């Protein structure tokens, strides 16, 4: 009686399962880090909201204040802000686990490019949020509060204010990723710096359209988003040109080094051939 054969397991099944297990483990570590930061920030959740509301509170007319129109808003709104802050603060942990997960599958030159881009993208996102808080908010809220009609008291709901500022934070954080997007487009060969420079007028128009879509419906916020986007595009274009020039220089140096090695190998082969020929001639003379 023959024993039934055991079905063969595909070669790729075990690596795939191992990758899925590693991915689950890293996701759990990221969630735990978010939870730890959230628990640490909960005691100061109201202070965080006060800090976030300062740009508006500082320009409100005398006697005006923010209001809560929902019963649970005084608790849920600061808690929502604290949760989002915990996610933002845990981005370095997320970046570390993302890099540790994908790095083994990258080539050496891809690692040299991917890690700086990952770190730069996070830093630029934080810079976009800081620019929004320290530059855009004072200008926007100062403009809005001074344009209120006579007899209208500006009293913003805390939940709607949070949604408003989070939208602007996300918009400016994404906009500050423009240099990274420009560099990736050039490095992957999809476009060249010359093509992007030729399309500059269309990119300027697209920047104002994106500013219109991502910001509240006013020309002030749209301009404050579009102008940094255009400046960041120019920065990304300069960096792309510099990186391409370095790559070309490196490639030329590598070709020159390869040519020198080929010439040295050819010279060594010629020397070996001459030496062997001389030894053969000597052997013939000795036999004679």
N, C-alpha and C positions, 0 to 999 in steps of 0.2 A: 504494500500500500504506500503510495507516494504521498508525501506531505505537500499540501497545497502551497504554491509559491506565494511568497509575500509580495504585495504590490510594490513596485519600485517607487520611491519618493523622488520627485523632481529635484534636480540639483539646486535650483534656485529657491526652493521652498524654505529651507532652513535659514539661509541668509535673509530672506524677506521677513520671516518670523522674528529673527534676531533684531532686525532693524525696527520692526514694529514694537517690539518689547523695549528697545532703547528709546524710541520716540515716546512711548507711554511713560517711561521712567522720567525722562527729561520734562515732559509736560507736567507731570505730578510735582516735580521739584519747582517748576515755575509757579504753579498754583500755590504751593506751600509758601514760597517767598512772597507772593502777593498777599496771602492771608496773614503772614507775620507782619508785613508792613502795614496792612490795614488795621490790625489789632493795636499796633504801636501808635497809629495816627488817630484812632477813635477818640481818645481823651481830648484831643485838640481840634476836633472836627469843626466846632463853632469858630475857633480862631482862624482856621484855614478859610472858612467862608468870609470872615471879616476881612482877611487879607485880600481875597479875591474881589470883594465888593468895594474895596477902598477907592479904586479909580472912579467909580460912580458916586460913592458917598462923598468924596472930596469936592465934587462939583455940584451937588444938589443944592437947591436954594435953601435958605435958612428956614428951619421948621419942617422941611420935607424929610422923608425917610423911606426905606424900603418896607414892603408889606408882604404878608403871607395870606393868600386868599383861600388856601386849602387847609383843612384841619391838621393833616399830618405833615404839611410842608416844613414847619420849623424843625422837625426831626429828619424827615426823608431827604430834604435837599442837602443839608450838610453831610449826611451819610453818603449820598450819591457822589458828592464832590470828593469825599475821603476815599471812596472806592476807586474813582477814576485817578486820583492822585497816587494811590497805591500801585495801580497798573503802570502809570507813567514812571514812577520811581523804580519799578522792578524791570524796566527795559534793559538795563545793563545785564541783569541776570538772564533775561530772555536772549539777549545778544550772545552771551557766553555759551548757553546751551545750544543755540542755533549754530554757532560756529563749530562747537565740538561735534555736532551731529553731521554737518555737511563737509567738514574739513578733510576727513579721511578719503572722501571720494573725489577730491579735487587734485589737479596737477599742481606742480610747484609754482608755475607762473600764474595759475588761477588763484592760488592761495595768496600770492603777493598782491594781487589786485583786489580780491574779495574782502580780506580783513580790513584794510584801510577804508574801503567803501562802506562796509557795515558800520564801522565806528564813526565815520564821517556823517553818515546818514542820521544816526542817532543824535550826534552833537548838533547837526544842522536843524533837526526837528526841535530840539530844546532851544536853540537860538531863535527859531521862528516863534515859539511860544513867548520867549522873553521879549522879543521885539514887539509882539502884539500887546503884552501887558504894560511895558514901560513906555512905548511910543504911541501905539495905535489907540489903546483905551483912553488915555487922557484927552487926546484930540477928538475922538469920536464922541465920547460922553460929554465933553465940554461943548461940542457943537450941538448935540441933541438937546441938552438941557437949556441952552440959551435960545433955542428956536421955538420953545414951547409957546403957544398962544397965551395972550393975557387972560388970566382967570383960570388957567389949567395948572394944577399942581402935579409935578412929576413925582409919582410914587410907584416904583417898579416892583412887580412881584418877584420874590426871591427865586422861585422855580424857573420862571421865564428868563430872568437875568442869567441864571446858570446855563440854561440852554443856549442863550445868545452868545455868551463868552466862550463856551465850549466849541460852538460852531466856528467862531473866529480863531480860536486856538488851533483847531484842526486844519482850517484853511491855511493859516500862515505856516504851520508846521509842514504841511505838504508842499507849499510854495517854496520853502527853503530847501526842498530836495531837488530843485531844478538843476543845480550843478551836477549832482550825482546822475540824474537822468541824462544830461548832456554827455557826460563822460562815458556812460555805458553805451549810448547810441554810437559814439565814435569808436570806442574800443571794440565793439562787436562788429564793426564794419558796415552797419546799416546806413550810416551817413558819414560824410567827411566834414571837417570844420569849415571848408570852403562852401559846401552846400548849405550848412546852417547859416553862415554869414550872408549868403545870397538871399536866404529866406527871412532875413531879419525884419523887414516890414510886416510880413504875415505873422511872425512870432509876436511882434508888438501888439498887433490887433488881437491876436489870440489871448495875450496876457490880459487885456482889458475885458475880453469876453469871459475868461475864466474868473476874473475878479468880480464881474457882475453876477456870475452864477454862484460863487462860493461865499459872498458877503451879503449883508443886508441890502435892500434895494435903495441905495443912495450912492451918488457919484463920489462922495468923500471916501467911504470905505473901499469902493472899487479902485480908486486911484492909489490908496495906501497899500493895496495888495498888488496892483499891477506894476507899479514902479519898482519895488524890490524884486519882483519876478524878472523883470527885464534886466536889472543890474546883475542878479544871480545867473541869468543866462549868459551874460557877457563874461562873467567870472568862469563859468563852466567851459565856455568856448576857449578862453585863454589857457586854462588847465589842460584841456583836451589837446590843443596844439603843442603845448610843452611836453605832454606825455607821449604824443606821437613822434615828436622830434627825438626824445630820448630812446624810444623803441627803435627808430630808424638808426640812430647812432649805435645802439647796442647790436643791432643786426649787422651793420657794416663792420663793427669790431669783431663780431663772431665770424663773419665771412673772411675777414683778413686773417684772423687766427687760424681758421680752417685751411686757408690757402697756404699759410706758412708751414702748418703741420704737414700738409700734402707735399710741399716742396722738400721739407726735411726728410719725409719718408722716401720720396723719390731719390734724394741724394744718398740716403742710407742704402737703398736697394742698388743704386749704381756702384757704391763703394763695395758692397758685398759681391756684386757680379765681377767687378774688377779684381777683387781679392781672390775669388774663386778661380777666375781665369788665370791669374798669376800662379796660384798654387798648382793648377793643372799643368801649366807650362813647365813649372819646376819639376813636377813629377815625371813629365816626359823627358826632360833633360837628364834626370837621374837614371831613368831606365835605359837611355841611350849610353 
